[in-house]
Amino acid sequence: MMSRTIEVEHLARVEGHGKILVEIANGRASNVQLKLVEGPRFFEGLVLGRRAEEVPVLMSRICAICSAGHKLTSIMAIEKALEVQVSRQTELLRELLHHGMYIESHGLHLYFLALPDYLGFTGAVELAPKYPEEVKRGLGIKKLGNTIQGMIGGRPINPENAIVGGFGKVPNSEQLENLREYLERLLPDAEQTVLAFAGLKYNDFAAGPAIFYALRPEGPEYGYFGQTIVSSLGEKIPVEEYRQICNEEVVLHSTAKQSRKDGNSFMVGCLARMNLLADRLTPRAKNLLQKIGWMVPSHNPLHNNLARSIELVYSFERCLAVIDELLANGVSQEPVDVMPRRAGRGVAATEVPRGTLFHEYELDQEGRVVRANVVTPTALNQANIEKDIAGCVSHVADKNDEEIERYLEMIARAYDPCISCATHLVEVKHR
C-alpha cells in the first residue's frame, strides 16, 4: 500500500483554530499531529501582582463557552489560598450556574457541532431544512443554559455575580420558580436527545484500552466538584497533587502543551466521567442509560457524544433538585466578608464540559498573586486525541482521502476541543 499524507487544513465546528496532519504507511499512521495553532495567551502572566479578588474576573475571559467554569474554579482556588468558607446557599447557586454552562455547552455541541457528522451534513445550516425539529430542540436547550447562567451569574458569558466568598446578587424565589417550570418543560427534550443519539451509528475506532481520569465528588453522587482525582487504574490523587498527571511538555507542532502520565496519554471529559462514575447518576439519567442498553466502560471516543446526552439529563435533574433545596431553605442576600490578606497556596479543580480543569495560585502576604497555573481539558486530551486518530487510520486507511478526513474530524470533534483554552502559558516564573 502506498504512503500518503492526509491534511485537514481547517478543523471545523470546534472552538478555535486547529489542523490535523496524518502520514500513512502500510495502512497505519506513521505520524499524527493535532496542530492547535491559536496564538498563545498569557493569562497566568496577566494575574501576577493582582489582588486575589481580581483574578477570577480575568480568568473567566479564557473562554466564552465555559467562562462560568473558569470563574468558579478560579474563585475556589483563591478561597482555598485565603481559607475562606462559604455558605450552603453559595454552594447551591454555584452548582446551578455550573449546570447552566453544561446545558448550554452540551446542547450546542450535540446538535450543532456533532450531529451533522452523523447525518451527512457539513453544518447546522444544511441540517435545518431536513431536520427542523432537531435544530429547534437544540436551540431551545442552548437557550435554557444561557438563561440559567444569566439569572445566576448576571449574564450568560463572563458571569459577574459569582465572587470570592459568595454572590454579589442572588435570584429571588419567583425567578427560581419560573426557572423550575422552564426546566420541567424542556426535560422531555433532554430525554429525547439521549434516545436520538443512542440511535446513531458509532464506528468503533478505539485505539485500544484508554486510561481515564475524573474528579470524584466527596459524597455518593455523580457530580462536577470534588477534592480527589480518580482513574481507571484505581488511583486516588488529591487535587493539590494534580501535577502527578499534568506532566505537560512542549510539542513543536502545537501552541498547546501535551500531558502524559508515566509516558501514557489519557482521556478526561464526558466519557471518562461516565466510565468512572455512571453508578452515581441521578434516577432519570441512570434509567436512560439502561434503556438504551449502553454498556460502560467504553473505550470508543465517539461515545463521548452519547455520554454528553446522558449528562444533559443529569444536569436537568440536578438543577431541579438544587432549586427545590434553595426554595425550601429560602434565598436571601448574604453579606460577603472583607477579603483577608494573607499568603497561601490554593488549588481547585472542577469538571467542565470537556473534562477536568485545574487552577492554582500562590499569594504573598498582601494577598497578591506571585504564581499562577491553569491546566485545561483540551491540553490534557491532546495526546490522546492523536492516539485515537492513529487508531482510526488503521480502520479506514483503504478509503479515499475525503472519507478519511471526515472520520479524522469526527474523532477530534467528539472530544469537543476548546483550542483557545489550551493555548496559554503553563507556568510563569516571576523574578
C-alpha positions as CSV (number, residue, x, y, z in Angstrom):
1,M,0.0,0.0,0.0
2,M,1.4,3.4,-1.0
3,S,2.4,6.0,1.6
4,R,0.3,9.2,1.6
5,T,-0.3,12.2,3.7
6,I,-3.8,13.5,4.8
7,E,-4.1,17.1,5.9
8,V,-7.2,18.7,7.4
9,E,-6.3,22.4,6.9
10,H,-9.2,23.7,9.0
11,L,-10.8,21.6,11.7
12,A,-14.4,22.9,11.5
13,R,-17.1,23.0,14.2
14,V,-14.8,23.3,17.1
15,E,-13.8,26.3,19.3
16,G,-10.6,27.9,17.9
17,H,-8.3,27.1,15.0
18,G,-6.8,23.6,14.5
19,K,-5.4,21.3,11.9
20,I,-4.7,17.6,11.5
21,L,-1.8,16.0,9.7
22,V,-1.5,12.3,9.3
23,E,1.1,10.4,7.4
24,I,0.0,6.8,6.4
25,A,2.4,4.0,5.5
26,N,1.4,0.3,5.1
27,G,-2.2,1.0,6.3
28,R,-1.1,2.6,9.5
29,A,-0.5,6.1,10.8
30,S,3.3,6.7,10.9
31,N,2.9,10.3,12.1
32,V,-0.1,12.1,13.6
33,Q,-0.1,15.8,14.5
34,L,-3.1,17.6,16.0
35,K,-2.0,21.2,15.4
36,L,-3.6,23.7,17.7
37,V,-2.5,26.9,16.0
38,E,-4.1,29.6,18.1
39,G,-1.6,32.2,19.3
40,P,-0.7,31.7,23.0
41,R,-2.4,33.9,25.5
42,F,-0.8,34.9,28.7
43,F,-3.5,34.8,31.4
44,E,-1.1,33.4,34.0
45,G,1.1,36.4,33.4
46,L,-1.8,38.8,33.4
47,V,-2.7,38.0,37.0
48,L,0.8,38.3,38.5
49,G,0.8,41.1,41.1
50,R,-3.0,41.3,41.1
51,R,-5.0,41.2,44.3
52,A,-6.7,37.8,44.8
53,E,-10.3,39.1,44.2
54,E,-9.3,40.4,40.7
55,V,-8.1,37.1,39.5
56,P,-11.4,35.3,38.8
57,V,-12.7,38.2,36.8
58,L,-9.7,38.0,34.4
59,M,-9.7,34.2,34.3
60,S,-13.3,33.9,33.2
61,R,-12.2,35.5,29.9
62,I,-10.1,32.5,29.0
63,C,-13.1,31.0,27.3
64,A,-16.5,32.3,26.3
65,I,-18.2,28.9,26.2
66,C,-17.0,27.7,29.7
67,S,-16.4,31.1,31.3
68,A,-18.5,30.1,34.3
69,G,-16.3,27.1,34.8
70,H,-13.1,29.1,34.8
71,K,-14.7,31.7,37.0
72,L,-15.8,29.2,39.6
73,T,-12.6,27.2,39.6
74,S,-10.6,30.3,40.0
75,I,-12.8,31.5,42.9
76,M,-12.5,28.2,44.7
77,A,-8.7,28.1,44.3
78,I,-8.5,31.7,45.7
79,E,-10.8,30.7,48.6
80,K,-8.5,27.8,49.4
81,A,-5.5,30.0,49.5
82,L,-7.2,32.5,51.7
83,E,-9.0,29.9,53.8
84,V,-12.4,31.4,53.0
85,Q,-15.5,29.3,53.8
86,V,-18.8,29.7,52.0
87,S,-22.4,29.0,52.9
88,R,-24.6,26.1,51.6
89,Q,-26.6,28.7,49.6
90,T,-23.5,29.8,47.8
91,E,-22.6,26.2,47.1
92,L,-26.0,25.5,45.6
93,L,-26.0,28.7,43.5
94,R,-22.6,27.8,42.1
95,E,-23.8,24.4,41.2
96,L,-26.8,25.8,39.4
97,L,-24.6,28.2,37.5
98,H,-22.2,25.4,36.6
99,H,-25.1,23.2,35.3
100,G,-26.3,26.1,33.2
101,M,-22.9,26.1,31.5
102,Y,-23.2,22.3,30.9
103,I,-26.7,22.6,29.4
104,E,-25.7,25.3,27.0
105,S,-22.4,23.7,26.0
106,H,-23.7,20.1,25.7
107,G,-26.8,21.4,23.7
108,L,-24.6,23.4,21.4
109,H,-22.1,20.6,20.8
110,L,-24.6,17.7,20.3
111,Y,-26.9,19.4,17.9
112,F,-24.8,21.9,16.0
113,L,-21.2,20.5,16.1
114,A,-21.6,16.7,16.3
115,L,-25.0,15.8,14.8
116,P,-24.2,17.0,11.2
117,D,-21.3,14.4,11.1
118,Y,-23.7,11.5,11.7
119,L,-26.4,12.7,9.3
120,G,-24.1,13.5,6.4
121,F,-24.2,17.3,6.6
122,T,-21.4,19.9,6.8
123,G,-23.2,22.0,9.4
124,A,-26.4,23.1,11.1
125,V,-27.5,25.4,8.2
126,E,-27.6,22.4,5.9
127,L,-29.2,20.3,8.6
128,A,-32.1,22.6,9.4
129,P,-34.3,22.1,6.3
130,K,-34.5,18.3,6.7
131,Y,-34.3,18.1,10.5
132,P,-36.1,21.2,11.7
133,E,-37.3,19.6,15.0
134,E,-33.8,18.6,16.0
135,V,-32.4,22.1,15.3
136,K,-35.3,23.6,17.2
137,R,-34.7,21.3,20.1
138,G,-31.0,22.1,20.2
139,L,-31.7,25.8,20.1
140,G,-34.2,25.5,23.0
141,I,-31.8,23.6,25.2
142,K,-28.9,26.0,24.5
143,K,-31.2,29.0,25.3
144,L,-32.2,27.4,28.6
145,G,-28.5,27.0,29.6
146,N,-27.9,30.7,28.7
147,T,-30.9,31.7,30.7
148,I,-29.6,29.8,33.8
149,Q,-26.2,31.5,33.6
150,G,-27.8,34.9,33.0
151,M,-30.1,34.5,36.0
152,I,-27.5,33.2,38.5
153,G,-24.3,34.8,37.0
154,G,-25.7,38.1,35.9
155,R,-25.1,37.4,32.2
156,P,-24.7,34.3,30.1
157,I,-21.0,34.9,29.3
158,N,-18.3,36.0,31.8
159,P,-20.7,35.9,34.9
160,E,-20.1,38.7,37.4
161,N,-22.4,37.8,40.3
162,A,-20.2,34.9,41.4
163,I,-17.4,36.4,43.6
164,V,-14.9,35.2,46.2
165,G,-16.9,34.4,49.3
166,G,-20.4,34.3,47.8
167,F,-22.6,36.2,45.3
168,G,-22.9,39.8,44.6
169,K,-26.6,39.3,43.8
170,V,-28.9,36.3,44.2
171,P,-32.2,35.4,42.4
172,N,-35.5,35.7,44.2
173,S,-38.0,32.9,44.8
174,E,-40.2,33.9,41.9
175,Q,-37.3,33.7,39.5
176,L,-36.3,30.3,40.8
177,E,-39.9,29.0,40.5
178,N,-40.1,30.3,36.9
179,L,-36.8,28.6,36.1
180,R,-38.0,25.4,37.6
181,E,-41.1,25.4,35.3
182,Y,-38.8,26.2,32.3
183,L,-36.6,23.1,33.2
184,E,-39.7,20.9,33.6
185,R,-41.0,22.0,30.2
186,L,-37.7,21.1,28.4
187,L,-36.8,18.0,30.3
188,P,-38.6,15.8,27.7
189,D,-36.3,17.4,25.1
190,A,-33.2,16.4,27.1
191,E,-34.5,12.8,27.4
192,Q,-35.3,12.7,23.7
193,T,-31.7,13.8,23.0
194,V,-30.5,10.7,24.6
195,L,-32.8,8.5,22.5
196,A,-31.8,10.3,19.4
197,F,-28.1,10.0,19.9
198,A,-28.4,6.4,21.0
199,G,-29.9,5.7,17.6
200,L,-26.9,6.9,15.7
201,K,-24.1,4.6,14.4
202,Y,-20.8,4.8,16.2
203,N,-18.0,3.2,14.4
204,D,-15.6,1.6,16.9
205,F,-12.3,3.3,16.1
206,A,-10.8,2.7,19.6
207,A,-7.0,2.7,19.5
208,G,-7.1,0.2,22.4
209,P,-7.8,0.5,26.1
210,A,-7.7,4.1,27.2
211,I,-6.8,5.5,30.6
212,F,-9.5,7.7,32.2
213,Y,-9.3,10.4,34.8
214,A,-12.0,12.4,36.5
215,L,-12.9,14.2,39.8
216,R,-14.8,12.1,42.3
217,P,-17.4,14.0,44.4
218,E,-17.0,13.7,48.1
219,G,-20.5,12.2,48.6
220,P,-22.1,9.2,46.8
221,E,-23.5,11.3,43.9
222,Y,-22.3,11.9,40.3
223,G,-21.0,15.5,40.1
224,Y,-18.6,18.1,38.8
225,F,-16.9,19.2,42.1
226,G,-14.5,17.2,44.2
227,Q,-11.2,17.0,46.0
228,T,-9.9,13.7,44.7
229,I,-8.9,12.7,41.2
230,V,-9.6,9.0,40.4
231,S,-8.6,6.9,37.4
232,S,-9.4,3.7,35.6
233,L,-6.1,2.4,37.0
234,G,-7.5,2.6,40.5
235,E,-5.5,5.7,41.5
236,K,-6.8,8.3,44.1
237,I,-4.9,11.6,43.8
238,P,-5.6,14.7,46.0
239,V,-6.4,17.7,43.8
240,E,-3.4,19.5,45.4
241,E,-1.2,16.9,43.7
242,Y,-2.6,17.4,40.3
243,R,0.8,17.7,38.7
244,Q,1.1,13.9,39.1
245,I,-1.0,13.7,35.9
246,C,-0.3,17.1,34.4
247,N,3.2,16.4,33.1
248,E,3.0,19.0,30.4
249,E,5.6,19.1,27.6
250,V,6.2,21.2,24.6
251,V,5.4,19.7,21.1
252,L,6.8,21.5,18.1
253,H,3.6,21.2,16.0
254,S,1.2,22.9,18.5
255,T,1.0,26.0,20.6
256,A,-0.6,23.9,23.4
257,K,1.4,21.6,25.5
258,Q,0.6,17.9,25.9
259,S,0.2,15.9,29.1
260,R,1.1,12.3,29.8
261,K,1.0,10.1,32.9
262,D,4.1,7.8,33.1
263,G,4.5,8.3,29.4
264,N,0.9,7.3,28.5
265,S,-1.8,9.6,27.1
266,F,-5.2,9.6,28.9
267,M,-8.7,10.9,28.5
268,V,-10.7,13.4,30.6
269,G,-14.3,14.5,29.8
270,C,-17.8,13.1,29.4
271,L,-16.7,9.5,28.5
272,A,-14.2,9.4,31.3
273,R,-16.8,10.6,33.9
274,M,-19.4,8.1,32.6
275,N,-16.9,5.2,32.7
276,L,-15.8,6.1,36.2
277,L,-19.0,7.4,37.9
278,A,-22.0,6.1,36.0
279,D,-23.3,4.2,39.0
280,R,-23.8,7.6,40.8
281,L,-26.1,9.1,38.2
282,T,-29.5,10.6,39.1
283,P,-32.5,8.3,38.5
284,R,-33.7,9.6,35.1
285,A,-30.2,9.6,33.7
286,K,-29.4,6.2,35.0
287,N,-32.7,4.8,33.7
288,L,-32.0,6.2,30.2
289,L,-28.5,4.7,30.3
290,Q,-30.1,1.3,31.0
291,K,-32.9,1.8,28.5
292,I,-30.6,2.4,25.6
293,G,-28.5,-0.6,26.5
294,W,-25.2,1.2,26.5
295,M,-22.6,-0.7,28.4
296,V,-19.9,1.2,30.2
297,P,-17.0,1.3,30.4
298,S,-16.5,2.1,26.8
299,H,-13.2,2.9,25.0
300,N,-14.8,4.3,21.8
301,P,-14.0,8.0,21.6
302,L,-17.2,8.6,19.6
303,H,-19.2,7.6,22.7
304,N,-18.2,11.0,24.1
305,N,-21.3,12.2,22.4
306,L,-23.5,9.6,23.9
307,A,-22.1,10.4,27.3
308,R,-22.9,14.1,26.7
309,S,-26.5,13.3,26.1
310,I,-26.8,11.4,29.4
311,E,-25.1,14.2,31.2
312,L,-27.6,16.7,29.7
313,V,-30.4,14.8,31.5
314,Y,-28.3,14.6,34.7
315,S,-27.9,18.4,34.7
316,F,-31.6,18.9,34.3
317,E,-32.3,16.7,37.3
318,R,-29.7,18.4,39.4
319,C,-30.9,21.8,38.5
320,L,-34.4,20.8,39.7
321,A,-33.1,19.4,42.9
322,V,-30.9,22.4,43.6
323,I,-33.8,24.8,43.0
324,D,-36.0,22.7,45.3
325,E,-33.5,23.0,48.1
326,L,-33.0,26.7,47.6
327,L,-36.7,27.3,47.7
328,A,-37.2,25.1,50.8
329,N,-34.5,26.9,52.7
330,G,-35.3,30.4,51.4
331,V,-33.0,32.5,49.4
332,S,-31.5,35.7,50.9
333,Q,-28.8,38.2,50.1
334,E,-25.9,37.1,52.2
335,P,-23.1,39.5,53.2
336,V,-19.7,38.8,51.8
337,D,-16.9,39.2,54.4
338,V,-14.0,41.5,53.8
339,M,-11.3,39.8,51.9
340,P,-8.4,38.6,54.2
341,R,-4.8,39.5,53.2
342,R,-2.5,36.5,53.7
343,A,0.0,34.3,52.0
344,G,-1.2,30.9,50.8
345,R,-1.5,28.4,48.0
346,G,-4.8,27.2,46.6
347,V,-5.6,24.5,44.1
348,A,-9.1,23.8,42.8
349,A,-10.5,21.6,40.1
350,T,-13.9,21.2,38.5
351,E,-15.3,19.1,35.8
352,V,-16.2,21.4,32.9
353,P,-17.9,20.0,29.8
354,R,-14.7,19.0,28.1
355,G,-13.0,17.5,31.2
356,T,-11.1,18.3,34.3
357,L,-9.9,21.9,34.8
358,F,-7.2,22.9,37.3
359,H,-6.4,26.4,38.7
360,E,-3.6,27.0,41.1
361,Y,-2.5,30.3,42.7
362,E,0.2,31.3,45.2
363,L,-0.3,34.5,47.1
364,D,2.1,36.7,49.1
365,Q,1.4,38.3,52.5
366,E,-0.5,41.1,50.8
367,G,-2.8,38.6,49.0
368,R,-1.3,39.3,45.6
369,V,-0.6,36.6,43.1
370,V,3.1,35.6,42.8
371,R,2.5,32.4,40.8
372,A,-0.4,31.0,38.7
373,N,-1.1,27.9,36.7
374,V,-4.1,26.8,34.7
375,V,-4.4,23.4,33.0
376,T,-7.3,22.9,30.7
377,P,-9.1,19.7,29.5
378,T,-8.1,20.1,25.9
379,A,-4.4,20.4,26.8
380,L,-4.9,17.2,28.9
381,N,-6.7,15.4,26.0
382,Q,-4.4,16.5,23.1
383,A,-2.1,13.5,23.2
384,N,-5.0,11.1,23.5
385,I,-6.8,12.7,20.5
386,E,-3.7,12.0,18.5
387,K,-3.7,8.4,19.7
388,D,-7.3,7.9,18.7
389,I,-6.7,9.5,15.3
390,A,-3.9,6.9,14.8
391,G,-6.3,4.2,15.8
392,C,-8.9,5.4,13.4
393,V,-6.5,5.4,10.5
394,S,-5.9,1.7,10.9
395,H,-9.6,1.1,10.3
396,V,-10.1,3.4,7.3
397,A,-6.8,3.5,5.5
398,D,-8.3,1.8,2.5
399,K,-10.8,4.6,1.9
400,N,-10.3,7.7,-0.2
401,D,-8.8,10.9,1.2
402,E,-12.1,12.7,1.6
403,E,-13.6,9.9,3.6
404,I,-10.5,9.6,5.8
405,E,-10.6,13.3,6.5
406,R,-14.2,13.1,7.6
407,Y,-13.5,10.3,10.1
408,L,-10.5,12.1,11.5
409,E,-12.5,15.2,12.1
410,M,-15.3,13.2,13.8
411,I,-12.7,11.8,16.2
412,A,-11.3,15.2,17.1
413,R,-14.8,16.8,17.3
414,A,-16.0,14.0,19.7
415,Y,-13.6,15.5,22.3
416,D,-15.2,19.0,21.6
417,P,-11.7,20.6,21.9
418,C,-11.6,24.2,23.1
419,I,-8.4,25.3,21.4
420,S,-8.3,28.8,22.7
421,C,-8.4,27.4,26.3
422,A,-5.5,25.1,25.6
423,T,-3.1,27.7,24.1
424,H,-1.6,29.6,27.0
425,L,1.4,29.7,29.3
426,V,1.7,26.7,31.6
427,E,3.7,28.5,34.2
428,V,5.1,31.9,34.7
429,K,8.2,32.2,36.8
430,H,8.5,35.7,38.3
431,R,11.9,37.0,39.1
